Structures are given as C-alpha cells and as structure tokens.
Amino acid sequence: MSEGGTTDDELQGGTLVALVAMALGIFVVANDFTALSVAIVDIEGDLDTTLNRAQWVINADTVVFGVLIVTGGSAMPWAR
C-alpha cells in the first residue's frame, strides 16, 4: 500500500492504460501524416499550389491533429 490508500497494482494498471493511450495517439498521428505524405502530389494538384505550400498544409494538419489528440486525452476520467 502506498501513500493515499492506493495499491501499487492500481498505480501500475493506470500507468499501463496511460501508456497504451499515448501509444495509440502517436500511432494515429503517424498514420495520418503518412496518408497525407502519400497524397501530397494529389493535394498539390487539387489546390493548384506549389509543393512547398502543400507541405505547409500537411505540417499544419499534423500539428493541429496532434494537439487535439493530447488535449482530448486529458479529458479521460482515468487520466486524473
């Protein structure tokens, strides 16, 4: 029994859930980035822009998506 009345097994279970949630979030962001990287030529053609500007669109999407994953994860009840 550790301080605060929780057992070490409860702490390790919560740590495992947090680890799995973060790993899943990283996988989703990486998967999104990979899909956009494959489609960059089509994005460039559809938006009638240069490759440099299309890369900025992909980077902005990745940053916003990553921030939403992290802030959304902080709302999980077991993360508190």
C-alpha positions as CSV (number, residue, x, y, z in Angstrom):
1,M,0.0,0.0,0.0
2,S,1.5,3.4,-1.0
3,E,0.5,6.8,0.3
4,G,-3.1,7.9,-0.3
5,G,-4.6,4.5,0.1
6,T,-3.9,3.2,-3.4
7,T,-2.1,0.0,-4.1
8,D,0.9,-0.4,-6.3
9,D,-1.1,-2.6,-8.6
10,E,-3.7,0.1,-9.1
11,L,-0.9,2.6,-10.0
12,Q,0.7,0.2,-12.4
13,G,-2.7,-0.5,-14.1
14,G,-3.2,3.2,-14.5
15,T,0.3,3.6,-15.9
16,L,-0.3,0.9,-18.4
17,V,-3.6,2.4,-19.6
18,A,-1.9,5.8,-20.0
19,L,1.0,4.2,-21.9
20,V,-1.4,2.4,-24.3
21,A,-3.5,5.6,-24.8
22,M,-0.4,7.6,-25.7
23,A,1.0,4.9,-28.0
24,L,-2.4,4.7,-29.7
25,G,-2.4,8.5,-30.1
26,I,1.1,8.5,-31.6
27,F,0.1,5.8,-34.0
28,V,-2.9,7.7,-35.2
29,V,-0.9,10.9,-35.8
30,A,1.8,8.9,-37.6
31,N,-0.8,7.2,-39.7
32,D,-2.5,10.5,-40.6
33,F,0.9,12.0,-41.5
34,T,1.8,9.0,-43.7
35,A,-1.5,9.1,-45.6
36,L,-1.1,12.8,-46.3
37,S,2.5,12.3,-47.4
38,V,1.4,9.7,-49.9
39,A,-1.3,12.0,-51.2
40,I,0.9,15.2,-51.4
41,V,1.0,15.1,-55.2
42,D,-2.8,15.0,-55.5
43,I,-3.2,17.7,-52.8
44,E,-0.7,19.9,-54.7
45,G,-2.7,19.4,-57.9
46,D,-6.1,19.9,-56.4
47,L,-5.2,23.1,-54.5
48,D,-3.2,24.3,-57.6
49,T,-0.2,25.2,-55.4
50,T,3.5,24.5,-55.1
51,L,5.0,21.5,-53.3
52,N,6.3,23.8,-50.6
53,R,2.9,25.2,-49.7
54,A,1.4,21.7,-49.8
55,Q,4.0,20.6,-47.2
56,W,2.9,23.6,-45.0
57,V,-0.7,22.4,-45.2
58,I,0.4,18.9,-44.2
59,N,2.5,20.1,-41.3
60,A,-0.3,22.4,-40.0
61,D,-2.7,19.4,-40.2
62,T,-0.3,17.2,-38.3
63,V,0.3,19.8,-35.5
64,V,-3.4,20.5,-35.1
65,F,-4.3,16.8,-35.1
66,G,-1.5,16.0,-32.5
67,V,-2.7,18.9,-30.2
68,L,-6.3,17.6,-30.4
69,I,-5.1,14.1,-29.5
70,V,-3.2,15.3,-26.5
71,T,-5.8,17.7,-25.2
72,G,-8.6,15.2,-25.8
73,G,-6.7,12.6,-23.8
74,S,-6.5,14.9,-20.8
75,A,-10.3,14.7,-20.6
76,M,-10.3,11.0,-20.0
77,P,-11.6,10.3,-16.5
78,W,-9.0,7.7,-15.6
79,A,-6.2,10.1,-16.6
80,R,-6.9,12.2,-13.5
